[in-house]
Amino acid sequence: MANKKHTLKYRKELYYIFLIMVVGGIFLLSFIGPGGYLELKKARLELQQQSARVDELRRSNAERMQTIEALRSDNEAIERHARKKGYGRENEIIQQLPEDSED
């Protein structure tokens, strides 16, 4: 009889150990396994970086569209752009100085 109780107690202990190991394995796989928490965190970081890049590109695109509209309608904007490119009016002498180099 004492032997039966000892065997039953031993089986219960084995069952609980097995159950704890299975739950721990499932937890470990959900944390580091494919599609787990670490991959989700990495994907969120990448999404934030891509969203920031999209926002930057949208701002850049809006600025360029404003420049295009100004060049289409504003003669002064056209002249400023042409002067930046080195163009001048007829019979106008343009002096181009070298840019300051920082030593």
C-alpha positions as CSV (number, residue, x, y, z in Angstrom):
1,M,0.0,0.0,0.0
2,A,2.8,2.4,0.8
3,N,4.4,1.5,-2.4
4,K,1.2,2.4,-4.3
5,K,1.1,5.8,-2.7
6,H,4.7,6.4,-3.4
7,T,4.2,5.5,-7.1
8,L,1.1,7.7,-7.4
9,K,3.0,10.6,-5.8
10,Y,5.9,10.0,-8.2
11,R,3.5,10.0,-11.2
12,K,1.9,13.3,-10.1
13,E,5.3,14.9,-9.7
14,L,6.3,13.7,-13.2
15,Y,2.9,15.0,-14.6
16,Y,3.5,18.5,-13.0
17,I,7.1,18.6,-14.2
18,F,5.9,17.7,-17.7
19,L,3.1,20.2,-17.7
20,I,5.5,23.0,-16.5
21,M,8.0,22.1,-19.3
22,V,5.2,22.2,-21.9
23,V,3.9,25.5,-20.8
24,G,7.5,26.9,-20.6
25,G,8.2,25.6,-24.1
26,I,5.1,27.2,-25.5
27,F,6.0,30.5,-23.8
28,L,9.5,30.3,-25.1
29,L,8.4,29.6,-28.6
30,S,5.9,32.5,-28.5
31,F,8.6,34.8,-27.4
32,I,11.5,33.9,-29.7
33,G,9.9,31.6,-32.3
34,P,8.8,32.4,-35.8
35,G,6.1,35.1,-35.6
36,G,6.9,35.7,-31.9
37,Y,7.3,38.8,-29.8
38,L,10.8,39.6,-30.9
39,E,9.9,39.5,-34.6
40,L,6.8,41.6,-33.9
41,K,8.9,44.2,-32.1
42,K,11.4,44.2,-35.0
43,A,8.6,44.6,-37.6
44,R,7.1,47.5,-35.6
45,L,10.5,49.3,-35.6
46,E,10.9,48.8,-39.3
47,L,7.3,50.1,-39.9
48,Q,8.1,53.3,-37.9
49,Q,11.3,53.8,-39.9
50,Q,9.4,53.4,-43.2
51,S,6.6,55.7,-42.0
52,A,9.2,58.4,-41.1
53,R,10.8,58.0,-44.6
54,V,7.4,58.3,-46.3
55,D,6.7,61.5,-44.3
56,E,10.0,62.9,-45.3
57,L,9.4,62.1,-49.0
58,R,6.0,63.7,-48.8
59,R,7.4,66.9,-47.4
60,S,10.1,66.9,-50.0
61,N,7.5,66.3,-52.7
62,A,5.3,69.2,-51.4
63,E,8.3,71.5,-51.4
64,R,9.2,70.6,-55.0
65,M,5.6,71.0,-56.1
66,Q,5.6,74.5,-54.6
67,T,8.8,75.3,-56.5
68,I,7.3,74.0,-59.7
69,E,4.2,76.2,-59.2
70,A,6.3,79.2,-58.5
71,L,8.4,78.6,-61.6
72,R,5.3,78.3,-63.7
73,S,3.7,81.5,-62.5
74,D,6.2,83.8,-60.9
75,N,8.8,85.6,-63.1
76,E,10.9,86.5,-60.1
77,A,11.2,82.9,-59.1
78,I,12.2,82.0,-62.6
79,E,14.9,84.7,-62.5
80,R,16.2,83.6,-59.1
81,H,16.5,80.0,-60.4
82,A,18.2,81.1,-63.6
83,R,20.8,83.2,-61.6
84,K,21.5,80.2,-59.3
85,K,22.3,78.2,-62.4
86,G,24.7,80.9,-63.6
87,Y,22.6,82.6,-66.2
88,G,22.3,86.4,-66.6
89,R,20.6,89.1,-68.6
90,E,21.9,90.1,-72.0
91,N,25.2,92.2,-71.7
92,E,25.4,91.4,-68.0
93,I,28.8,90.4,-66.5
94,I,28.6,87.7,-63.9
95,Q,31.4,87.2,-61.4
96,Q,31.5,83.8,-59.8
97,L,33.6,83.7,-56.6
98,P,34.9,80.4,-55.3
99,E,33.1,79.1,-52.2
100,D,34.9,79.5,-48.9
101,S,36.7,76.3,-48.1
102,E,37.0,75.5,-44.4
103,D,40.5,74.4,-43.4
